[in-house]
Amino acid sequence: MRLTSLFAAASATVLASALATPAFAQDNAQAEPADDVIIVTARRQNESLAEVPASVTVLTADAIQKTGVETADQFVQLTPGVTIVTGTAEAGDTQINIRGINGARDAESSVALVVDGILKTNTAQLNQNQGTLRQIEILKGPQGALYGRNAAAGAIVIQTMKPGDRLEAGIELSAAEQQTYRGNAFISVPLGENAGFLVSGSYLKTDGFYRNAFLNNSKTIDDQEIWSVDGRFVARLGERTEIDAKARYADLTGASINFNAAFHLPNFAAANPAFFEDVDDHPFNFYSNIRPTNDQTTFDASIKLEHEFDFAKLTLWGLYSDVDQSLTADGTSADFARFTFPGATPASVAASNACFRSTAQLTGFPVNQPGFIGATPVPFIFAPATGSTFGPYSPTTCDGTQYQIRSQEDFSGEIRLSSTGDGPFNWQLGAYYLNISRDVGVSLGADLGQGIIRQLYNAPNTTNPTTQLYFDSFSTDVYAAFGSAEYNWNDRVNIGLALRYDVEDRSVRNRVPLVTDPFTGGPINPGQTAGAIPDKSDSYKQLQPKLTFRWSVADNFNVYANWGIGFKAGGFNNSGSAAIVRQSFNQFIGSQVTINDDYRKERSSAFEGGFKGSAFDGKLTFDLAGYYTDVKDMQFFEFFVGGFGLLRVVSNIDKVELYGAELNLNAEVTPGWTIFGAFNVTESEIKRNRSRPQTVGNKSPSTADYTINLGTQIVAPIAKSFDLVARADYRITGPTWFHTLQNNTVPTIFSGLLPGSALALPAFVGDANYAVTRRDAFGVLDVRAGLEGEQWRVTLFADNVLNRRYLNEVITAAEFGGSFISPGGLRRIGVEVGYKF
């Protein structure tokens, strides 16, 4: 269905509902009284939401409390046209998709995170608790000219609580199913007449929804324990100067890699239908013989100085950030016999024998379909009568191990001078600098039944010998200059121009030792075939303009438009990636996939136009917007699995076209009762893709066809001292492809192995068809109800109250012949209490 017909049908449905009962919401997540004026900083200056020349979603302090949101994965679900994947592989792994532009895993984020005016530099912080929240703004479209680096798809602007001139404190506790406990607290203490200090802390512990059947039904699939402490000191140094210093520390331990595999091999389905499985029909079971772990520590500290001159305000800030993350997990190589062919080397024999012993002990254990355990530990395609097929993350040692690290330390700073006058002309000028030092390592090892050694390289005579290693140190220097001007042409027309010029100098140094793979006798990194891997460097530059226009047709009706350029720097994959893809896939099975050891910068051009306003004395607010985005060299995450183990890389899609529409409505039916809703539809098409030419004409990956948000909130007085507060939010996320391969058939490793196997089948029998990898539409209903006084509240809540089963993510490993899929959260019922002093 074309966009116009979809939008017309949706508009008719929503408007008909509006006439029947004054309907939905312009700022669907907040449900504020219609006469409240919401102040936002969408253009880095204070202005009313109704006058911002863009579609913006805002959660005020009251909305944050009534929805119970704390982190990005929660408030994104209240925002039309925005989806999120987080925590499926590891805690810091978050990709937010805004109107079709997605943050590619292992590349930089496409969404800027700005907290209290300071741009966070590490993507691992996107889904972290940021302190005691007071307002959240989600801006869509390129925001780099205004908010800085990596704002190609949009920006999340957060304000947290500032210490005031009186003693304040608050505590919030909740308990829910799956042994889920959460606590938040803060205390704000004045220090004399012109200073104050605030400390806030958070804690979360959960057993998670899923269990490991092989490890005695242990709670090791999606369990987590997180705590954080935030401190903030604010002081007035005279009438014109303010200093704002912050520090935070967070610690996370839990699970990682909570995936199952689904195969998409139609010609194998006659032997077992599970070989050609629709990802939405997969029954999740977890049987890994290794307890997956994830550890993350975060420390950052910042200081901001603001001084008001007679003509302008000077803002100067600096930020230091250090995030260390690691994970351990089972491997993926079981079906490709990496560790099960004795004879190549002594280490290969030892690994094969260990695999055979573990397999013999597990005969009859119910591994995931289409897996089975036979008398010998080799894949079924080599031994049809007695062989086995385990799938990745199996209960045997045949699939090996993986250990990954990602450590980043950075320093950034900004200086900005902005106008303070109330006249028709406002301006700002500034400069920004960022230095990043990042180490990324992926170590694959043999599982000899003695666990994982937590280091990247283990010698052949150890209990967890390394068989393949990627380890690189990345360095980045970013320099930027920016400025903006905004002019009120008259009482009705406002125009604005912002410009930012970025230069990113990036380099990489390979740190893999020149040692031999104990299993194959070759180099431990395929890129070392010709010797040591040389250092690499490159520079990425981009001018990012942003134009805005607003016309107040009437006091309660505004027409707006904006256009801007989005930019993400290119970078480097782990050294040796291109060699693996070339040898294992293109030369072996004739794949049409091109992967390089570096990837290009991403550039987008985005236009948005619409109108917003209110009616019925402000009881109904509305915002209708249309948008068009052209993306060049869209960065996209690719995952490869084979006899070598696993490989994570970033590639480029040469050209993607995106366009869509968004409607937001908010109605106050009666005092205290609001109804709100939003509808977004996004059409997309891959126009050119040298990496995978057969995908031209497919949709942009990770982009939902539509999102629908519906909800209502009631605040009803029960007595003079407290109210009944009830709220329901229903989010429908439309069908979503996660890969560029969609209704496509491609060769797999099985296509190369079958002709020479005992079965001697033609190569095409091993081809995969990815038409079954689209995530179906799904709806999640969250409800909350309780009593609320001036200082206290008690709330019952149910997340996903209908217990809707859905997929969190689908990571297609095209040449493997399947996908790695992660389940979404199930129903969780609990109680929450809060008290303010």
Buried (B, 14 or more C-beta within 10 A) or exposed (E): EEBEEBBEEBBEEBBEBBEEEBBBBBBBBBBBEBEEEBEBBBBBBEBEBBBBBBBBBBBBBBBBBBBBBBBBBBBBBBBBBBBBBBBBBBBBBBBBBBBBBBBBBBBBBBBBBBBBBBBBBBBBBBBBBBBBBBBBBBBBBBBBBBBBBBBBBBBBBBBBBBBEEEEBBBBBBBEBBBEBBBBBBBBBBBEEEBBBBBBBBBBBBBBBBBBBBBBEEBBBBBBBEBBBBBBBBBBBEEEEEBBBBBBBBBBBBBBBBBBBBBBBBBBBBEEBEBBBBEBBEBEBBBBBBBBBBBBBBBBBBBBBBBBBEEEBBBBBBBBBBBBBBBBBBBBBBBBBBBBBBBEBBEBBBBBBBBBBBBBEEBEEBBBBBBBBBBEBBBBBBBBEEEBBBBBBBBBBBBBBBBBBBBBBBBBBBBBBBBBEEEEEEBBBBBBBBBBBBBBBBBBBBBBBBEEBBBEBBBEBEBBBBBBBBBBBBBBBBBBBEBBBBBBBEEEEEBBBBBBBBBBBBBBBBBBBBEBBBBBBEEBBBBBBEEEEBEEBEBEBEBEBBBBBBBBBEEEBBBBBBBBBBBBBBBBBBBBBBBBBBBBBBBEBBEBBBBBBBBBBBBBBBBBBBBBBBBBEEBBBBBBBBBBBBBBBBBBBBBBBBBBBBBBBBBBBBBBBBBBBBBBBBBBBBEEBBBBBBBBBBBBBBBBEBEBBEBBBEBBBBBBBBBBBBBBBBBBEEEEEEBBBBBBBBBBBBBBBBBBBBBBBBBBBBBBBBBEEBEEEBEBEBBBBBBBBBBBBBBBBBBBBBBBBBEEEBBBBBBBBBEEBBBBBBBBBBBBBBBBBBBBBBBBBBBEBBBBBE
